[in-house]
């Protein structure tokens, strides 16, 4: 509805600038638009004159969608028809047993365009830490939202299984076995000591081939450390892409295509860029990380024919995103095809202490340890609740609380509370099972007069628009924040409204409503990758 309203307002008001319609669900109306401010600016007038000149047209064009349109403080306020909410109510009641068949939030906004979503992609040199966890959680939730809005999404983990970090892994393992390694910045950590001891024979066999040894150990780290952690977060991938494969043929092909934009200096091969030239091949003949990423994205766009690539990177990759876009322009890949989500660091608070990490020193906080401490779902919820571009402080004590202060507990409790009503109705034999049937029209005749019912339905109805917005701007935190606000309204309804009463028709009507919003919550929880719990 939001997108349709934006386009129609532009045509009706004949504005050059596309109006940005904000979703506002409060006393002012269901949707509000600043379109008349834009009209006033372009016509050198004021919003009220725009309203007077256009209100008849607006009411005519939107008569099938809105009961009324009002002008207030320069804004247009649109009040949705209850007939539309009734159709949505019926949709919410379908497929009670299987949330994967529920399509009330689905749209065709993406038109099945092919997106490759690359996320996590942590070096296979050790277990996942908190930053990797934030990356994994953002990527999985975004993939679900993009699929819900009609995109064809392929999830990929880029496995950096070659180069200096892999050689360092091999040398670090040998160092743990007592061999003298004359190298700084070796990897530390109990995990590596354990890995080296378990694979002592392998390490000694390839002690003179540290990079190959590192490659073999990286495969074990990926399989026995990284993948199990991802599984515990319910994060999955369609493919683990091997960096080594890029250097089988593709490096020569790509270098040949950009040869005229390269030059040699100090024994290294450089690429000309508008902002700052970058090294592709070092004087040691070792390709840079930058060159590997060029190869990888060439593979994404030119060989596998993806329309868009979305990369989730840590803040230290901000400049890398800029130079990668510049380089890919040489292959006709447009900036808008390459999208980045840059996230900031994660800190953990326990009691009064804030825990810091250093991966090189081996004293970093393992994601597995945090999962064991509080469980996967509170981590997923809180990591998704905050904008990626802000630092995140995860409070362990708060995540364990079972009260309204813990927002994760609060939203899960909301779903369990609704479920308890249905269980009570079964126990009292008001309904036989959760497939009880009632004529939706008869239920609606009663429900439509309840302002709280209408308010809750409106907020669920506009979830589809919110998902489309997220698929445009990647501000994933909007969805869990919206779920918190929806939970507050549902709990207010629960506390004010007696669901099971003497009047059987009214009771069944309200039970149908409870079931439809339970269905909606189940789907919303699926989208943010947390479990719907029948009891908490």
Protein Blocks (a to p, Z undefined) as FASTA:
>chain_A
ZZmmmmmmmmmnopabdcdddddddfkbjbdcfklmmmmmmnopafklmmmmmmmmmmmm
mmmmpmbdcdeehiacddddfklmmmmmmmmmgokllmklpcklgccklnopacdddehj
iacfbccdfklmmmmmmmmmmmmmmmmnopacdddddddfecjklmmmmmmmmmmnopac
ddehiaedjklmmmmmmmmmmmmmmmmmmmlmmmmmmmmmmmmmmmmmmmmnopacfbdc
dfklmmmmmmmmmmmmmmmmgcceehiacdddfklccdfbdfkopacfklmmmmmmmmmm
mmnopabdcddddfklmmmmmmmmmmmmmnopafklpccdddddddddehjbccdddfkn
opaccfklmmmmnojklmmmmmmmpcfkbccdddfklmmpccfklmmlmmmmmmmmmmmm
mmmmmmnomafblmbccdfklmmmmmmmpmklmmmmmmmmmmmmmmmmmmmnopaklmmm
mmmmmmmmmmmmmmmpcfbdfblmlmmmmmmmmmmmmmmmmmmmmmnopacdfbZZ
